Amino acid sequence: MKILDELKHFWEVNNLPIDGGVKDKFNEVSIVGFSFKYPNLDGKALMLHDLNHLITGYKTNWTGECEVSAWELASGGRKGYAATWIYPISLVLIGMVICPFKTYKAFINGLGKRNSFIISNQTNIWKLTKTELITLVG
C-alpha cells in the first residue's frame, strides 16, 4: 500500500478529516476543556507531520504529539518549513511538563534518523510504501 493510502487510513482511524485537515485554514486544539484555533500555515507540513506519526507509531493524543514533536526535532527538524517550527518546539516544551520521560525518550529515539520533512526534500515520498519510508528513516 502506498504511503498516501496509509495516511488516509491513519486519518480515518484517528477521527481526523478525510484529508487530514491539510486544506483547512485553521486547526483546532482542546486543552483542559478549552478549544482554540491556530492557523494552518502549511498543509504539506501537516501531512509530513502525520507521516511521522505513521513512522514512529506515536499516538495523536497530547503525549503522542509531544513525543512525535521531540522525535521530529531530533531527526532533523522541519527543514524547508520554517514557519511551522513553532508547533514542535511548543509541544516539546509542553511535553517536558506533562510527560518528560516519554518526550526525552522520543528525542533520543530520533537522534541519527531522518524524518519525513528531511526525506521529502530528497525523494518523492508519495511513491513509497510505509516499509520503504521507514527504511529511509534509518
N, CA, C and O atoms as a GROMACS GRO file, in nm:
protein
  552
    1MET      N    1   0.084  -0.117   0.000
    1MET     CA    2   0.000   0.000   0.000
    1MET      C    3   0.090   0.125   0.000
    1MET      O    4   0.182   0.134   0.080
    2LYS      N    5   0.062   0.218  -0.089
    2LYS     CA    6   0.142   0.341  -0.097
    2LYS      C    7   0.116   0.428   0.026
    2LYS      O    8   0.013   0.416   0.092
    3ILE      N    9   0.211   0.514   0.055
    3ILE     CA   10   0.208   0.592   0.178
    3ILE      C   11   0.085   0.683   0.187
    3ILE      O   12   0.034   0.705   0.296
    4LEU      N   13   0.038   0.735   0.075
    4LEU     CA   14  -0.081   0.821   0.080
    4LEU      C   15  -0.204   0.741   0.125
    4LEU      O   16  -0.288   0.793   0.197
    5ASP      N   17  -0.214   0.616   0.082
    5ASP     CA   18  -0.323   0.531   0.128
    5ASP      C   19  -0.310   0.501   0.277
    5ASP      O   20  -0.410   0.499   0.349
    6GLU      N   21  -0.189   0.478   0.323
    6GLU     CA   22  -0.164   0.457   0.466
    6GLU      C   23  -0.204   0.581   0.546
    6GLU      O   24  -0.263   0.571   0.653
    7LEU      N   25  -0.173   0.698   0.491
    7LEU     CA   26  -0.206   0.823   0.556
    7LEU      C   27  -0.358   0.842   0.565
    7LEU      O   28  -0.409   0.885   0.669
    8LYS      N   29  -0.428   0.812   0.458
    8LYS     CA   30  -0.575   0.822   0.460
    8LYS      C   31  -0.634   0.730   0.566
    8LYS      O   32  -0.728   0.767   0.636
    9HIS      N   33  -0.578   0.610   0.578
    9HIS     CA   34  -0.624   0.517   0.681
    9HIS      C   35  -0.594   0.573   0.820
    9HIS      O   36  -0.677   0.563   0.910
   10PHE      N   37  -0.476   0.631   0.838
   10PHE     CA   38  -0.437   0.693   0.964
   10PHE      C   39  -0.538   0.801   1.004
   10PHE      O   40  -0.582   0.807   1.119
   11TRP      N   41  -0.574   0.885   0.908
   11TRP     CA   42  -0.671   0.992   0.937
   11TRP      C   43  -0.806   0.933   0.979
   11TRP      O   44  -0.870   0.981   1.073
   12GLU      N   45  -0.848   0.831   0.909
   12GLU     CA   46  -0.977   0.768   0.939
   12GLU      C   47  -0.976   0.706   1.079
   12GLU      O   48  -1.069   0.730   1.157
   13VAL      N   49  -0.874   0.629   1.111
   13VAL     CA   50  -0.864   0.561   1.240
   13VAL      C   51  -0.858   0.662   1.355
   13VAL      O   52  -0.908   0.635   1.464
   14ASN      N   53  -0.798   0.778   1.331
   14ASN     CA   54  -0.782   0.880   1.435
   14ASN      C   55  -0.891   0.986   1.433
   14ASN      O   56  -0.877   1.091   1.496
   15ASN      N   57  -0.999   0.958   1.360
   15ASN     CA   58  -1.114   1.050   1.353
   15ASN      C   59  -1.074   1.191   1.310
   15ASN      O   60  -1.125   1.290   1.361
   16LEU      N   61  -0.983   1.196   1.214
   16LEU     CA   62  -0.940   1.323   1.157
   16LEU      C   63  -1.012   1.344   1.025
   16LEU      O   64  -1.066   1.248   0.968
   17PRO      N   65  -1.016   1.467   0.974
   17PRO     CA   66  -1.081   1.490   0.844
   17PRO      C   67  -1.022   1.400   0.736
   17PRO      O   68  -0.906   1.358   0.746
   18ILE      N   69  -1.100   1.371   0.636
   18ILE     CA   70  -1.062   1.278   0.530
   18ILE      C   71  -0.930   1.316   0.462
   18ILE      O   72  -0.859   1.229   0.411
   19ASP      N   73  -0.897   1.446   0.460
   19ASP     CA   74  -0.770   1.490   0.402
   19ASP      C   75  -0.670   1.530   0.512
   19ASP      O   76  -0.568   1.592   0.484
   20GLY      N   77  -0.701   1.493   0.636
   20GLY     CA   78  -0.612   1.527   0.747
   20GLY      C   79  -0.620   1.672   0.788
   20GLY      O   80  -0.546   1.716   0.876
   21GLY      N   81  -0.709   1.748   0.725
   21GLY     CA   82  -0.721   1.890   0.756
   21GLY      C   83  -0.620   1.977   0.684
   21GLY      O   84  -0.602   2.093   0.720
   22VAL      N   85  -0.554   1.922   0.583
   22VAL     CA   86  -0.446   1.996   0.517
   22VAL      C   87  -0.496   2.119   0.441
   22VAL      O   88  -0.419   2.213   0.419
   23LYS      N   89  -0.621   2.120   0.401
   23LYS     CA   90  -0.676   2.234   0.328
   23LYS      C   91  -0.747   2.334   0.418
   23LYS      O   92  -0.788   2.441   0.374
   24ASP      N   93  -0.763   2.297   0.545
   24ASP     CA   94  -0.828   2.388   0.640
   24ASP      C   95  -0.741   2.511   0.664
   24ASP      O   96  -0.618   2.502   0.664
   25LYS      N   97  -0.805   2.625   0.684
   25LYS     CA   98  -0.730   2.746   0.713
   25LYS      C   99  -0.681   2.748   0.857
   25LYS      O  100  -0.580   2.811   0.890
   26PHE      N  101  -0.755   2.677   0.945
   26PHE     CA  102  -0.720   2.672   1.086
   26PHE      C  103  -0.726   2.529   1.137
   26PHE      O  104  -0.803   2.447   1.087
   27ASN      N  105  -0.645   2.500   1.237
   27ASN     CA  106  -0.651   2.374   1.310
   27ASN      C  107  -0.707   2.406   1.448
   27ASN      O  108  -0.691   2.518   1.498
   28GLU      N  109  -0.773   2.309   1.511
   28GLU     CA  110  -0.831   2.331   1.643
   28GLU      C  111  -0.770   2.235   1.743
   28GLU      O  112  -0.750   2.117   1.715
   29VAL      N  113  -0.741   2.289   1.861
   29VAL     CA  114  -0.682   2.211   1.969
   29VAL      C  115  -0.764   2.236   2.095
   29VAL      O  116  -0.809   2.348   2.119
   30SER      N  117  -0.784   2.131   2.175
   30SER     CA  118  -0.851   2.144   2.304
   30SER      C  119  -0.752   2.116   2.415
   30SER      O  120  -0.680   2.016   2.412
   31ILE      N  121  -0.750   2.204   2.513
   31ILE     CA  122  -0.665   2.188   2.630
   31ILE      C  123  -0.753   2.206   2.753
   31ILE      O  124  -0.814   2.311   2.770
   32VAL      N  125  -0.757   2.106   2.836
   32VAL     CA  126  -0.838   2.104   2.958
   32VAL      C  127  -0.975   2.170   2.940
   32VAL      O  128  -1.016   2.255   3.019
   33GLY      N  129  -1.043   2.130   2.836
   33GLY     CA  130  -1.179   2.177   2.812
   33GLY      C  131  -1.191   2.306   2.732
   33GLY      O  132  -1.301   2.345   2.694
   34PHE      N  133  -1.081   2.372   2.707
   34PHE     CA  134  -1.083   2.495   2.628
   34PHE      C  135  -1.032   2.464   2.487
   34PHE      O  136  -0.930   2.399   2.470
   35SER      N  137  -1.104   2.511   2.388
   35SER     CA  138  -1.064   2.492   2.248
   35SER      C  139  -1.015   2.624   2.191
   35SER      O  140  -1.071   2.730   2.219
   36PHE      N  141  -0.913   2.616   2.111
   36PHE     CA  142  -0.869   2.734   2.039
   36PHE      C  143  -0.819   2.693   1.902
   36PHE      O  144  -0.778   2.579   1.880
   37LYS      N  145  -0.823   2.788   1.810
   37LYS     CA  146  -0.780   2.763   1.674
   37LYS      C  147  -0.649   2.836   1.648
   37LYS      O  148  -0.624   2.945   1.700
   38TYR      N  149  -0.567   2.773   1.565
   38TYR     CA  150  -0.443   2.836   1.523
   38TYR      C  151  -0.429   2.816   1.372
   38TYR      O  152  -0.480   2.718   1.318
   39PRO      N  153  -0.362   2.907   1.304
   39PRO     CA  154  -0.355   2.899   1.159
   39PRO      C  155  -0.281   2.775   1.110
   39PRO      O  156  -0.178   2.735   1.165
   40ASN      N  157  -0.334   2.716   1.005
   40ASN     CA  158  -0.267   2.605   0.938
   40ASN      C  159  -0.172   2.669   0.837
   40ASN      O  160  -0.212   2.704   0.726
   41LEU      N  161  -0.048   2.685   0.876
   41LEU     CA  162   0.049   2.759   0.796
   41LEU      C  163   0.093   2.686   0.670
   41LEU      O  164   0.131   2.749   0.572
   42ASP      N  165   0.086   2.553   0.673
   42ASP     CA  166   0.134   2.478   0.558
   42ASP      C  167   0.071   2.338   0.560
   42ASP      O  168   0.107   2.255   0.643
   43GLY      N  169  -0.022   2.313   0.469
   43GLY     CA  170  -0.090   2.185   0.463
   43GLY      C  171   0.004   2.069   0.439
   43GLY      O  172  -0.015   1.961   0.496
   44LYS      N  173   0.105   2.089   0.355
   44LYS     CA  174   0.201   1.981   0.330
   44LYS      C  175   0.278   1.947   0.456
   44LYS      O  176   0.306   1.830   0.483
   45ALA      N  177   0.311   2.048   0.535
   45ALA     CA  178   0.381   2.024   0.661
   45ALA      C  179   0.295   1.938   0.755
   45ALA      O  180   0.347   1.852   0.825
   46LEU      N  181   0.165   1.963   0.755
   46LEU     CA  182   0.074   1.883   0.837
   46LEU      C  183   0.074   1.737   0.792
   46LEU      O  184   0.073   1.646   0.874
   47MET      N  185   0.075   1.715   0.661
   47MET     CA  186   0.081   1.578   0.608
   47MET      C  187   0.213   1.511   0.647
   47MET      O  188   0.213   1.394   0.686
   48LEU      N  189   0.323   1.583   0.637
   48LEU     CA  190   0.453   1.526   0.671
   48LEU      C  191   0.460   1.495   0.820
   48LEU      O  192   0.518   1.394   0.861
   49HIS      N  193   0.401   1.581   0.901
   49HIS     CA  194   0.394   1.556   1.046
   49HIS      C  195   0.316   1.427   1.072
   49HIS      O  196   0.358   1.344   1.153
   50ASP      N  197   0.203   1.410   1.004
   50ASP     CA  198   0.123   1.288   1.021
   50ASP      C  199   0.199   1.165   0.973
   50ASP      O  200   0.184   1.057   1.029
   51LEU      N  201   0.280   1.180   0.869
   51LEU     CA  202   0.365   1.068   0.826
   51LEU      C  203   0.463   1.029   0.937
   51LEU      O  204   0.494   0.911   0.954
   52ASN      N  205   0.510   1.127   1.011
   52ASN     CA  206   0.600   1.095   1.121
   52ASN      C  207   0.528   1.015   1.230
   52ASN      O  208   0.589   0.933   1.298
   53HIS      N  209   0.397   1.039   1.247
   53HIS     CA  210   0.319   0.954   1.337
   53HIS      C  211   0.318   0.810   1.285
   53HIS      O  212   0.335   0.716   1.362
   54LEU      N  213   0.299   0.795   1.155
   54LEU     CA  214   0.299   0.660   1.095
   54LEU      C  215   0.434   0.591   1.113
   54LEU      O  216   0.440   0.472   1.146
   55ILE      N  217   0.540   0.664   1.092
   55ILE     CA  218   0.675   0.610   1.102
   55ILE      C  219   0.705   0.564   1.246
   55ILE      O  220   0.760   0.456   1.267
   56THR      N  221   0.669   0.647   1.342
   56THR     CA  222   0.707   0.622   1.481
   56THR      C  223   0.604   0.542   1.560
   56THR      O  224   0.639   0.473   1.656
   57GLY      N  225   0.479   0.550   1.519
   57GLY     CA  226   0.373   0.484   1.596
   57GLY      C  227   0.322   0.566   1.712
   57GLY      O  228   0.239   0.518   1.789
   58TYR      N  229   0.370   0.689   1.727
   58TYR     CA  230   0.320   0.775   1.836
   58TYR      C  231   0.176   0.815   1.808
   58TYR      O  232   0.138   0.843   1.694
   59LYS      N  233   0.096   0.817   1.913
   59LYS     CA  234  -0.048   0.844   1.900
   59LYS      C  235  -0.075   0.991   1.874
   59LYS      O  236   0.016   1.074   1.872
   60THR      N  237  -0.204   1.024   1.853
   60THR     CA  238  -0.243   1.162   1.827
   60THR      C  239  -0.300   1.230   1.951
   60THR      O  240  -0.364   1.335   1.941
   61ASN      N  241  -0.278   1.172   2.069
   61ASN     CA  242  -0.319   1.238   2.193
   61ASN      C  243  -0.208   1.336   2.235
   61ASN      O  244  -0.109   1.351   2.163
   62TRP      N  245  -0.224   1.402   2.350
   62TRP     CA  246  -0.126   1.502   2.392
   62TRP      C  247   0.014   1.441   2.407
   62TRP      O  248   0.112   1.499   2.361
   63THR      N  249   0.022   1.325   2.472
   63THR     CA  250   0.152   1.261   2.490
   63THR      C  251   0.215   1.227   2.355
   63THR      O  252   0.333   1.253   2.333
   64GLY      N  253   0.136   1.168   2.267
   64GLY     CA  254   0.186   1.131   2.135
   64GLY      C  255   0.233   1.249   2.053
   64GLY      O  256   0.333   1.241   1.982
   65GLU      N  257   0.160   1.360   2.062
   65GLU     CA  258   0.201   1.481   1.989
   65GLU      C  259   0.333   1.536   2.044
   65GLU      O  260   0.417   1.583   1.968
   66CYS      N  261   0.349   1.529   2.176
   66CYS     CA  262   0.476   1.573   2.236
   66CYS      C  263   0.590   1.480   2.194
   66CYS      O  264   0.700   1.526   2.164
   67GLU      N  265   0.563   1.350   2.192
   67GLU     CA  266   0.665   1.254   2.151
   67GLU      C  267   0.706   1.272   2.006
   67GLU      O  268   0.825   1.279   1.974
   68VAL      N  269   0.608   1.279   1.916
   68VAL     CA  270   0.642   1.291   1.774
   68VAL      C  271   0.712   1.423   1.746
   68VAL      O  272   0.798   1.431   1.658
   69SER      N  273   0.677   1.528   1.820
   69SER     CA  274   0.744   1.657   1.802
   69SER      C  275   0.889   1.651   1.847
   69SER      O  276   0.977   1.705   1.781
   70ALA      N  277   0.915   1.584   1.960
   70ALA     CA  278   1.053   1.568   2.006
   70ALA      C  279   1.132   1.484   1.906
   70ALA      O  280   1.248   1.515   1.875
   71TRP      N  281   1.069   1.378   1.855
   71TRP     CA  282   1.134   1.293   1.755
   71TRP      C  283   1.166   1.372   1.628
   71TRP      O  284   1.273   1.357   1.570
   72GLU      N  285   1.071   1.457   1.584
   72GLU     CA  286   1.092   1.540   1.465
   72GLU      C  287   1.212   1.632   1.483
   72GLU      O  288   1.296   1.644   1.394
   73LEU      N  289   1.221   1.697   1.598
   73LEU     CA  290   1.333   1.789   1.621
   73LEU      C  291   1.466   1.715   1.622
   73LEU      O  292   1.565   1.762   1.565
   74ALA      N  293   1.469   1.598   1.686
   74ALA     CA  294   1.594   1.522   1.695
   74ALA      C  295   1.634   1.460   1.562
   74ALA      O  296   1.752   1.436   1.537
   75SER      N  297   1.536   1.434   1.475
   75SER     CA  298   1.565   1.366   1.348
   75SER      C  299   1.577   1.462   1.231
   75SER      O  300   1.557   1.423   1.116
   76GLY      N  301   1.609   1.586   1.259
   76GLY     CA  302   1.637   1.680   1.152
   76GLY      C  303   1.549   1.802   1.146
   76GLY      O  304   1.575   1.893   1.068
   77GLY      N  305   1.445   1.806   1.227
   77GLY     CA  306   1.358   1.923   1.231
   77GLY      C  307   1.266   1.932   1.110
   77GLY      O  308   1.228   1.832   1.051
   78ARG      N  309   1.232   2.054   1.076
   78ARG     CA  310   1.138   2.079   0.967
   78ARG      C  311   1.204   2.160   0.857
   78ARG      O  312   1.155   2.266   0.818
   79LYS      N  313   1.314   2.111   0.809
   79LYS     CA  314   1.391   2.179   0.704
   79LYS      C  315   1.300   2.213   0.586
   79LYS      O  316   1.232   2.126   0.532
   80GLY      N  317   1.302   2.339   0.547
   80GLY     CA  318   1.219   2.384   0.436
   80GLY      C  319   1.081   2.432   0.479
   80GLY      O  320   1.002   2.477   0.395
   81TYR      N  321   1.051   2.422   0.607
   81TYR     CA  322   0.919   2.461   0.658
   81TYR      C  323   0.935   2.552   0.779
   81TYR      O  324   0.882   2.525   0.887
   82ALA      N  325   1.008   2.660   0.760
   82ALA     CA  326   1.046   2.749   0.870
   82ALA      C  327   0.928   2.800   0.951
   82ALA      O  328   0.936   2.807   1.073
   83ALA      N  329   0.819   2.834   0.885
   83ALA     CA  330   0.704   2.892   0.955
   83ALA      C  331   0.637   2.793   1.049
   83ALA      O  332   0.562   2.834   1.138
   84THR      N  333   0.663   2.664   1.033
   84THR     CA  334   0.594   2.564   1.114
   84THR      C  335   0.676   2.513   1.232
   84THR      O  336   0.631   2.421   1.301
   85TRP      N  337   0.794   2.568   1.256
   85TRP     CA  338   0.879   2.521   1.366
   85TRP      C  339   0.817   2.546   1.503
   85TRP      O  340   0.849   2.474   1.598
   86ILE      N  341   0.732   2.645   1.517
   86ILE     CA  342   0.674   2.680   1.647
   86ILE      C  343   0.595   2.562   1.705
   86ILE      O  344   0.592   2.544   1.827
   87TYR      N  345   0.532   2.483   1.618
   87TYR     CA  346   0.450   2.371   1.665
   87TYR      C  347   0.533   2.266   1.740
   87TYR      O  348   0.502   2.238   1.855
   88PRO      N  349   0.636   2.208   1.680
   88PRO     CA  350   0.710   2.105   1.755
   88PRO      C  351   0.786   2.161   1.875
   88PRO      O  352   0.797   2.094   1.978
   89ILE      N  353   0.837   2.282   1.863
   89ILE     CA  354   0.909   2.340   1.977
   89ILE      C  355   0.812   2.359   2.094
   89ILE      O  356   0.846   2.327   2.208
   90SER      N  357   0.694   2.411   2.067
   90SER     CA  358   0.594   2.432   2.173
   90SER      C  359   0.556   2.299   2.237
   90SER      O  360   0.545   2.290   2.359
   91LEU      N  361   0.535   2.197   2.155
   91LEU     CA  362   0.493   2.068   2.210
   91LEU      C  363   0.603   1.998   2.287
   91LEU      O  364   0.574   1.925   2.382
   92VAL      N  365   0.727   2.017   2.250
   92VAL     CA  366   0.836   1.961   2.330
   92VAL      C  367   0.839   2.028   2.466
   92VAL      O  368   0.858   1.961   2.568
   93LEU      N  369   0.820   2.158   2.471
   93LEU     CA  370   0.816   2.230   2.599
   93LEU      C  371   0.699   2.182   2.685
   93LEU      O  372   0.715   2.161   2.805
   94ILE      N  373   0.583   2.164   2.624
   94ILE     CA  374   0.467   2.109   2.696
   94ILE      C  375   0.499   1.968   2.744
   94ILE      O  376   0.468   1.931   2.857
   95GLY      N  377   0.561   1.889   2.657
   95GLY     CA  378   0.596   1.751   2.691
   95GLY      C  379   0.691   1.742   2.809
   95GLY      O  380   0.684   1.647   2.887
   96MET      N  381   0.781   1.840   2.823
   96MET     CA  382   0.874   1.838   2.936
   96MET      C  383   0.801   1.859   3.068
   96MET      O  384   0.856   1.832   3.175
   97VAL      N  385   0.676   1.908   3.061
   97VAL     CA  386   0.594   1.926   3.181
   97VAL      C  387   0.500   1.807   3.202
   97VAL      O  388   0.493   1.753   3.312
   98ILE      N  389   0.428   1.766   3.096
   98ILE     CA  390   0.323   1.664   3.115
   98ILE      C  391   0.373   1.520   3.099
   98ILE      O  392   0.313   1.428   3.155
   99CYS      N  393   0.480   1.500   3.025
   99CYS     CA  394   0.533   1.363   3.006
   99CYS      C  395   0.683   1.371   2.976
   99CYS      O  396   0.726   1.335   2.866
  100PRO      N  397   0.762   1.418   3.073
  100PRO     CA  398   0.904   1.444   3.046
  100PRO      C  399   0.984   1.321   3.004
  100PRO      O  400   1.066   1.330   2.913
  101PHE      N  401   0.962   1.206   3.067
  101PHE     CA  402   1.039   1.088   3.032
  101PHE      C  403   1.010   1.044   2.890
  101PHE      O  404   1.102   1.013   2.814
  102LYS      N  405   0.882   1.041   2.852
  102LYS     CA  406   0.845   0.998   2.717
  102LYS      C  407   0.895   1.097   2.612
  102LYS      O  408   0.937   1.056   2.503
  103THR      N  409   0.890   1.225   2.643
  103THR     CA  410   0.939   1.327   2.550
  103THR      C  411   1.090   1.312   2.530
  103THR      O  412   1.139   1.316   2.417
  104TYR      N  413   1.161   1.294   2.639
  104TYR     CA  414   1.306   1.275   2.632
  104TYR      C  415   1.340   1.148   2.553
  104TYR      O  416   1.427   1.149   2.467
  105LYS      N  417   1.270   1.039   2.584
  105LYS     CA  418   1.295   0.912   2.515
  105LYS      C  419   1.269   0.925   2.365
  105LYS      O  420   1.346   0.872   2.284
  106ALA      N  421   1.162   0.996   2.327
  106ALA     CA  422   1.132   1.016   2.185
  106ALA      C  423   1.242   1.098   2.117
  106ALA      O  424   1.280   1.070   2.003
  107PHE      N  425   1.294   1.199   2.188
  107PHE     CA  426   1.403   1.279   2.133
  107PHE      C  427   1.525   1.190   2.109
  107PHE      O  428   1.586   1.196   2.003
  108ILE      N  429   1.560   1.109   2.207
  108ILE     CA  430   1.675   1.018   2.194
  108ILE      C  431   1.652   0.921   2.077
  108ILE      O  432   1.744   0.893   2.000
  109ASN      N  433   1.529   0.871   2.063
  109ASN     CA  434   1.498   0.778   1.953
  109ASN      C  435   1.513   0.845   1.816
  109ASN      O  436   1.540   0.776   1.717
  110GLY      N  437   1.496   0.975   1.810
  110GLY     CA  438   1.507   1.045   1.682
  110GLY      C  439   1.649   1.078   1.640
  110GLY      O  440   1.675   1.104   1.522
  111LEU      N  441   1.741   1.076   1.734
  111LEU     CA  442   1.880   1.109   1.702
  111LEU      C  443   1.936   1.011   1.599
  111LEU      O  444   1.920   0.890   1.613
  112GLY      N  445   2.001   1.064   1.498
  112GLY     CA  446   2.062   0.981   1.395
  112GLY      C  447   1.966   0.932   1.288
  112GLY      O  448   2.005   0.858   1.198
  113LYS      N  449   1.840   0.974   1.297
  113LYS     CA  450   1.741   0.934   1.197
  113LYS      C  451   1.703   1.054   1.111
  113LYS      O  452   1.741   1.168   1.141
  114ARG      N  453   1.629   1.028   1.004
  114ARG     CA  454   1.579   1.136   0.917
  114ARG      C  455   1.428   1.124   0.914
  114ARG      O  456   1.374   1.016   0.890
  115ASN      N  457   1.359   1.235   0.937
  115ASN     CA  458   1.213   1.231   0.936
  115ASN      C  459   1.157   1.262   0.798
  115ASN      O  460   1.233   1.286   0.704
  116SER      N  461   1.026   1.262   0.787
  116SER     CA  462   0.964   1.282   0.656
  116SER      C  463   0.989   1.421   0.598
  116SER      O  464   0.988   1.437   0.476
  117PHE      N  465   1.013   1.521   0.681
  117PHE     CA  466   1.046   1.655   0.630
  117PHE      C  467   1.180   1.650   0.556
  117PHE      O  468   1.194   1.710   0.449
  118ILE      N  469   1.276   1.580   0.612
  118ILE     CA  470   1.408   1.570   0.552
  118ILE      C  471   1.403   1.482   0.427
  118ILE      O  472   1.456   1.519   0.322
  119ILE      N  473   1.339   1.367   0.438
  119ILE     CA  474   1.333   1.273   0.326
  119ILE      C  475   1.257   1.332   0.208
  119ILE      O  476   1.294   1.308   0.093
  120SER      N  477   1.152   1.410   0.235
  120SER     CA  478   1.072   1.467   0.125
  120SER      C  479   1.151   1.568   0.043
  120SER      O  480   1.116   1.596  -0.072
  121ASN      N  481   1.257   1.622   0.100
  121ASN     CA  482   1.344   1.713   0.025
  121ASN      C  483   1.440   1.636  -0.067
  121ASN      O  484   1.504   1.696  -0.153
  122GLN      N  485   1.448   1.504  -0.048
  122GLN     CA  486   1.544   1.424  -0.122
  122GLN      C  487   1.481   1.323  -0.218
  122GLN      O  488   1.547   1.277  -0.312
  123THR      N  489   1.355   1.289  -0.197
  123THR     CA  490   1.290   1.188  -0.280
  123THR      C  491   1.139   1.212  -0.283
  123THR      O  492   1.085   1.284  -0.198
  124ASN      N  493   1.072   1.153  -0.378
  124ASN     CA  494   0.926   1.162  -0.385
  124ASN      C  495   0.867   1.056  -0.292
  124ASN      O  496   0.848   0.941  -0.331
  125ILE      N  497   0.838   1.096  -0.170
  125ILE     CA  498   0.792   1.000  -0.070
  125ILE      C  499   0.655   0.943  -0.100
  125ILE      O  500   0.620   0.837  -0.048
  126TRP      N  501   0.577   1.011  -0.182
  126TRP     CA  502   0.439   0.966  -0.209
  126TRP      C  503   0.434   0.841  -0.294
  126TRP      O  504   0.330   0.776  -0.303
  127LYS      N  505   0.547   0.805  -0.356
  127LYS     CA  506   0.554   0.681  -0.435
  127LYS      C  507   0.598   0.562  -0.351
  127LYS      O  508   0.597   0.448  -0.399
  128LEU      N  509   0.636   0.586  -0.228
  128LEU     CA  510   0.690   0.482  -0.141
  128LEU      C  511   0.580   0.408  -0.065
  128LEU      O  512   0.467   0.457  -0.051
  129THR      N  513   0.615   0.290  -0.017
  129THR     CA  514   0.529   0.220   0.080
  129THR      C  515   0.575   0.261   0.220
  129THR      O  516   0.681   0.322   0.236
  130LYS      N  517   0.496   0.228   0.320
  130LYS     CA  518   0.533   0.259   0.458
  130LYS      C  519   0.665   0.192   0.494
  130LYS      O  520   0.750   0.254   0.557
  131THR      N  521   0.682   0.069   0.454
  131THR     CA  522   0.805  -0.005   0.482
  131THR      C  523   0.926   0.062   0.418
  131THR      O  524   1.031   0.074   0.481
  132GLU      N  525   0.911   0.108   0.293
  132GLU     CA  526   1.021   0.176   0.224
  132GLU      C  527   1.055   0.308   0.294
  132GLU      O  528   1.172   0.343   0.308
  133LEU      N  529   0.952   0.380   0.338
  133LEU     CA  530   0.974   0.507   0.407
  133LEU      C  531   1.046   0.484   0.540
  133LEU      O  532   1.140   0.556   0.573
  134ILE      N  533   1.003   0.384   0.615
  134ILE     CA  534   1.067   0.352   0.742
  134ILE      C  535   1.213   0.314   0.721
  134ILE      O  536   1.299   0.349   0.802
  135THR      N  537   1.243   0.243   0.614
  135THR     CA  538   1.380   0.206   0.581
  135THR      C  539   1.465   0.331   0.556
  135THR      O  540   1.580   0.338   0.599
  136LEU      N  541   1.409   0.430   0.487
  136LEU     CA  542   1.483   0.554   0.458
  136LEU      C  543   1.508   0.636   0.584
  136LEU      O  544   1.606   0.710   0.592
  137VAL      N  545   1.419   0.623   0.683
  137VAL     CA  546   1.434   0.698   0.809
  137VAL      C  547   1.562   0.660   0.879
  137VAL      O  548   1.629   0.745   0.938
  138GLY      N  549   1.597   0.533   0.873
  138GLY     CA  550   1.720   0.486   0.935
  138GLY      C  551   1.699   0.414   1.065
  138GLY      O  552   1.796   0.370   1.127
   0.00000   0.00000   0.00000
